[in-house]
């Protein structure tokens, strides 16, 4: 479990680093019909893709500045835990 809340910017940087270490890529989900990023309001959806381009996990991040709440930080970590391993945000 994550040891402390993170900002969305920090969480995304940690996700990219952990994904790179596992040979995965992080991309923002885009609606193919409109070309606009998927999300709702101040949230954007990010996904992990393997080497063949198959989506293996996804979660949403806020766009606001400052730290995310404990609940949002934990939910973000848990969404990618199955692929990146337990405690990936604290490595």
Buried (B, 14 or more C-beta within 10 A) or exposed (E): EBEEBBBBEBBBEBBBEBBEEEEBEBBEBEEEEEEEEBBEEEBBBBBBBBEEEEEBBBBBBBEEEEBBEEEBBBBBBBBBBEBBEEEBBEE
